Amino acid sequence: MHQIVQRLIRIQDQIKEEDSKNHTPNDTKIIAICKTFPLDVIMPLIEYGHLHFGENKIQEAKIKWTNIKKARPEINLHFVGKLQTNKAKDVVKLFDYVHSLESIKQAEALVKYENKFKKKLKYFVQINIGGETQKSGIDLKDVKNFLETCKNNYDLNIIGLMCLPPDSQFPEKYFKKMLDLKTALLTSYQHQVNELSIGMSNDYIKAIQCRSTFLRIGTKIFGERN
Ligand SMILES: *Cc1c(COP(=O)(O)O)cnc(C)c1O
């Protein structure tokens, strides 16, 4: 079996192992983040039947995925990069999930093309969980209002929360905060956001333990990027 497939299976096994310690499994899915890698490197995973892939650049994604997506409509493409509003059209056309929703301007642009193409995407609101000035994402205190505006004014299908934790030896602190936020939104405001997009190559085990439902993994599957 191809090495890249073996690496994916290894992570799937680790998910099962963590789940077996829980009363209620997370059903954590792996998004293979394949940015910078050409299609021939990714192909063994597609052939194996893997269904979730992620990219962070629109232009690169269009070139790599437009034909494959037509041939295999069951594949889910996740946009995990920073979203420029002038790229909203391409995002809605090509992608199924967006992990980086963080402004009303984006919501406005996205809904315009959702209506135009009669297609609905699934969204994660990116949270600036460490309150870092240089980082993208919605501040904790603004999450409730942002969710309400996106749902009420734009009818976006927001399914979850995403974060890039501060560089730290202790990402679990931030992952726990994300889980608490998800719980608080449900219990205090009846906002049901079921999914958590947390965990990358370096911290995914901790993310599974904090009930991640979507891991975004590049290096641990494809190797180091140039
Ligand atoms: C590149 C990227 C990942 C994957 O990173 P690895 O450390 O290679 O697993 C995850 N999320 C986002 C937003 C990324 O840009």
The ligand as an SDF file (V2000), in Angstrom:
LIG
                    3D

 15 15  0  0  0  0  0  0  0  0999 V2000
   -1.3310   24.0950    6.0960 C   0  0  0  0  0  0  0  0  0  0  0  0
   -2.4930   24.1320    7.0200 C   0  0  0  0  0  0  0  0  0  0  0  0
   -2.8150   23.0100    7.8240 C   0  0  0  0  0  0  0  0  0  0  0  0
   -1.9790   21.7370    7.8470 C   0  0  0  0  0  0  0  0  0  0  0  0
   -0.7630   21.9580    8.5020 O   0  0  0  0  0  0  0  0  0  0  0  0
    0.2160   20.7530    8.9010 P   0  0  0  0  0  0  0  0  0  0  0  0
    0.9730   21.2830   10.0540 O   0  0  0  0  0  0  0  0  0  0  0  0
    1.0730   20.5020    7.7150 O   0  0  0  0  0  0  0  0  0  0  0  0
   -0.6120   19.5830    9.2470 O   0  0  0  0  0  0  0  0  0  0  0  0
   -3.9180   23.1030    8.6300 C   0  0  0  0  0  0  0  0  0  0  0  0
   -4.6980   24.2070    8.6730 N   0  0  0  0  0  0  0  0  0  0  0  0
   -4.4280   25.2960    7.9240 C   0  0  0  0  0  0  0  0  0  0  0  0
   -5.3210   26.4800    8.0290 C   0  0  0  0  0  0  0  0  0  0  0  0
   -3.3230   25.2920    7.0790 C   0  0  0  0  0  0  0  0  0  0  0  0
   -3.0610   26.3840    6.3400 O   0  0  0  0  0  0  0  0  0  0  0  0
  1  2  1  0
  2  3  1  0
  2 14  2  0
  3  4  1  0
  3 10  2  0
  4  5  1  0
  5  6  1  0
  6  7  2  0
  6  8  1  0
  6  9  1  0
 10 11  1  0
 11 12  2  0
 12 13  1  0
 12 14  1  0
 14 15  1  0
M  END
$$$$
